[in-house]
Amino acid sequence: MRLRVEFTTEPFDLDQAPAHAVVAREVVEGAALDAVDVGPFGNTAEGGADAVLSAVDTLLRRSLAAGATRISLQVNVIGEGDR
């Protein structure tokens, strides 16, 4: 099964990336995921279910520890044609 996760961390700071946002980016970029797109207003990552779920667990734990007060995420099951 393939999954796509979309997430944001808060609070926002448009002048400088907060520590929790940097940590979240490091987690998804360092995970064994097939596709990662990070941006100022949202981030997406795709991969096999085990890799995505493991990355989400690490992202939640590390981002909260780095000061995130809210993390919004959505996980979707995707097919090969949904890329």
Residue pairs with C-beta under 8 A, 6 or more apart in sequence:
1 48
1 49
1 77
2 46
2 47
2 48
2 49
2 77
2 78
2 79
2 80
3 46
3 47
3 48
3 49
3 52
3 53
3 75
3 76
3 77
3 78
4 44
4 45
4 46
4 52
4 75
4 76
4 78
4 82
5 44
5 45
5 46
5 52
5 55
5 56
5 73
5 74
5 75
5 76
6 42
6 43
6 44
6 73
6 74
6 76
7 24
7 42
7 43
7 44
7 56
7 59
7 71
7 72
7 73
7 74
8 41
8 42
8 43
8 71
8 72
8 73
9 18
9 20
9 21
9 24
9 63
9 68
9 70
9 71
10 68
10 69
10 70
10 71
10 72
11 18
11 69
11 70
12 18
13 21
14 40
17 25
18 66
18 67
19 66
19 67
20 63
20 64
20 66
20 67
20 68
21 63
22 66
23 59
23 62
23 63
23 65
23 66
24 43
24 59
24 62
24 63
24 68
24 71
25 38
25 43
27 55
27 58
27 59
27 62
27 63
28 36
28 38
28 43
28 45
28 55
28 59
29 36
29 38
31 45
31 47
31 51
31 54
31 55
31 58
32 47
32 51
33 45
33 46
33 47
33 51
33 52
33 55
34 46
34 47
34 48
35 44
35 45
35 46
35 47
35 83
36 43
36 44
36 45
36 46
37 43
37 44
37 45
45 52
45 55
46 52
46 78
46 83
47 55
52 75
56 73
56 75
59 71
60 71
63 71
64 71
